Amino acid sequence: MENINIEKNESQSNQPGIENKMNPEPVIIRGDYRGSDKLKGKIALVTGGDSGIGKSTAVHFAREGADVAIIYLNEDQDAQDTQKEIEKEGVKCLLIKGDIKSADFCTKSVKRTIDELGGLNIIVNNAAMQFPEEDFTDIRFENLHTTFETNIYPFFYISQAAIRYLKSGDTIINTTSVTAYRGSQHLIDYASTKGAIVSFTRSLAKSLAPKGIRVNAVAPGPIWTPLIPATFEGKQLEEFGKDVPLGRPGQPAELGPAYVYLASKDSSYMTGQVMHINGGEIVGG
């Protein structure tokens, strides 16, 4: 992917942000990406699937033959645009609007996916929020609660509701972050949730291995998604992603194929692992 020039964007004060207001808009899927029916006949549920990494994952899944349900908070236009892109691939797309902080909503979303699309094979726990603070003492407990209630609790809600329907060969994929490994002085609460996701992935993978259900994760580095202009401004936004070895932020299109790999039989001997796609940062764990 070529370098991108991040320009000042139309204000996005509400998270997780609006993709169609971004300048430049993220690249969701490469024009030369060719599907090969890796997920034909599968049904996937993706949280935060209306934009960014979630959208890229959903569109790649669709190009590989899967029907996709996407959960989104309130970004109706982004969700409708994503639905159109998915349906262009000749598969079904179900839009589910609501707040994943509600356990009841998560349970109902799983059931609705099964009722309307006919089953469930792939779970992608992806949605997240962040509230940057340079000073640790400035972290508001209200934002701390929202971060944990959005970034990790729904992983339990959705996965627990789905497990009764999943069978051998099915998969759960979680989105963690490079911040779980290298830390982040201005995203301490966010990074903490992402560390929890790593442990959740490893532990759930051991729990479900006897059933043949695999659980893995992806740890993105700096990726150009709506969450970035929604939470950063000024120098932080201008310098976003330039400190990694490749010298630029990544595009969602550079993440989507990893989720395809983890959802497909190509990764059949892989569980409890994390794929690092971060522009060249060397991290442990």
N, C-alpha and C positions, 0 to 999 in steps of 0.2 A: 504494500500500500504506500502511496506517495504521502509526503508530509502534508499536514493540513494547517492552514492559517486560521487560528481561532480568533474570530472577531467579536466585538461586543454584541451581545444578543439582546433581543427584546426581553424585558424584565420577566423573570420567572420566579416569583416570590414563593410560590406554593410548590411543595414537593409532591410527586417525584419529578415534575417538570413536563413540558409539552414539546414533543419532538418536532412538530411542524413549525415551531417558532425558532428553532435553532439555526444558526448561521455560522458555518455551513451545516447542512443536515448530515447526520451520520450515514455511513455506507452500511447497508443492512445485509446485502448478499452480493458477491461478485457477479458481474455479468457473465463470466465464463464458468461459473459453478454448474456442473452437470450432475443431476441426481442419478442414482442407479438402483432405485427401489430398495435401499437399505432398510427402510422402515415401512415398506408397503404393508397395509393391513393393520398397522399399529394405531393406537389412540393415545395422544399425549395431553397432559394438563400442565400449562406453564403459568406461573405467577409472574406478574409484571410483564406479561407478554405483549403489551401494546406498543412498547418502544424499546430502544437500546438493545442490550444483550438478550433480553427476553424475546423481543421481536425478531431479532436475527435467528435465535434458536427456533422459534416457531416457524419462520419462513423456510429455514433449511430443512426442518422436519417435513414440512409440506412438500418441498421439492423432492424429498426422499420417499414420499408416498403416504405419510401419516395424516390422519385427521387430527385437528388440534383445537383444544379449548384453551382460551386465554383469560386469565383473571386480571382485572385492572381496577384502579380505584375510582377515578372520575374523568379520565382523559378520553372523552367520547370520540372526538375526531381522530385521534391517534389510533384508537381501537378499531374504528370503522375502516381506516386506511389499511391497517394490518390485516383485517378480515378480507378486504378486497385482494391484497397481495397473496394471501394464503389460498383463497378460492380460485385465483388465476392458475394455480397449480393443479386444479382438478380434484381437490379434496374439500372436506367440510371444515368449517371453522365456527366454533361456538364462542360467543362473547359473554363473559360473566362479570358483571359490575358489582363491586362491593369492597368492604374493608376486611382484609385478612387478619386484622387484630382480633376479630370475632371468631371464636372457635366454632360457633354454630354456623356461621357463614361458610367457613372452610369445609365443614362436614357436608353442608348442603351443596357446595360447589362440586365436590367429588361425586356425590350422588347424581347431581344434574348432568355431569359429564357422562356418566355411565348410562343414564336414562336416555339422553338425547343423541349420544354418539355411538352407543352400543357396547361400551366396555372401557377399559383403562389399562394401559401397559407401561406408560412412561410418566413419571412425575418429575417436574423441574421446579424446585424451590428456588426462586430467583429474586423476588421483589425485595427492595431495601430502601432505607432512608438514612440520612446522615445530617448532623448539625455541627459543623466545624466550630471549634473554639480554640484559640491560641493558648489561653490560660486554663489549666485544668479546673481551677476554682470557679470558673465562669460557667461550667456545665450546669444547665438547669435540670433539676430532677424531672420536671415534666418532659423535657426532651429525652432524657435518659430512659425514662419508661417507654416513651414512644419508639425509641430506637430498638430496644430489646423486644417490645411487643410486636414490632414489624419485622425485624430482621432474623429472629430465631424462634419465637413462640409458634408462628404459623408452620414452621418446618415440622414441629410435633403434631399440630392440629391436622394438617393435610396428610402427612405420611401415616399417621395412626388411622385416619378415616379410610385411606386407600389400601392399606395392607390386606384387609380382608378380601379385597377383590384381585390383588396382584397374584401372579402365579410364577412358576419357574421360568426364567428367561426375561422377566420384566425388570425394569430398572428405576432407580431414584437418583436424580442428579441434583446436587446442591451448589449454589453459587457462593463461594467464600471470597477471599480477597488477599492480595499480596500484603495488605496491612496486618493480617493475622500472623505473618511471619517476620516482617521487618519492623512492625510497630508504626505508629503515626502520632506525633505529638499534638496534632490539632484534631485528631479523630479518635480519641482514646475510647469513648463509648462504642463508636462504630467498629473500631478494630477489635474490641472485646467481643462483640457479637460475632464477628467473622472468625475469631479464634474458637468460639463455641461451636460454630458450624463445622470446623475441622474435626473437633472431637465428636460431634454428633454423627458426622459421616463415618468416621472410623468405628464408632461403637455400634451404630445401626447396621453397618455392613457385617459385623460379626454376628449380630443378632439374627439377621435375615439370610446369611449364607446357607444354612441348612435347608432353607426353602428354595434356594436357587435364585433369589432376588438380589441383584447387585446394587450397591450404593457407592457412588463416587462423587467427586466434586471438581469444580474448576475454580482456580484462583486468578482472577484477572488482575492485571496491573492497571495503569491509567487508561481508561477507555472513554472515548467521546460519546457520552450518552446524555439524555436530558437532566440527569441528576447533577451533572457538573455545573452548567450555567445556573441551575436552580439553587445551588449552595455555595458557589464560589464567585468572586468578583475581583476586579482590579488586577493586581500583579499575580495573584494566585491563579486566576483564570488564564491570563496571558502566558504564564510559564507552565501551565498544566501539561504534564507528560514529557517535558523537555529534559528532565533529569535522568531518564533511563538510558542505557547504552545505545539503543536505537534512535534516541533523540527526538521522539515524537510520541503523542498519544496513539493508542490503537483504535481501530474501528470495530464496531460490533461484528462486521463481516469476518473479522479475523478470529472471532470466538465461536460463531455458530457451528463450524465443522467439528470442533472439539466435542460439542454436545451431541452431534450426530454420532461420532465415534463411540462415546460412552453409552448412548442409547441403543446401539446396534450390536450385532453379533461379533463385530470386529474386536470388541473389547471383552469378549466372553471370559477371559481369564484374569479379569481385573476387577477388584472390589476393595473398598476402603481406602482408595487412593485419591490424590489431588493432582490435577494437571495445572501446571504453572504457565500462563500465557501473559507475559508481563513486560515485553520489550527488552528482555535481557538481564533483568535483575536476578542476582544469584541469591536464593533463599534456601534455608534449611527446612527439614521436616517433611 
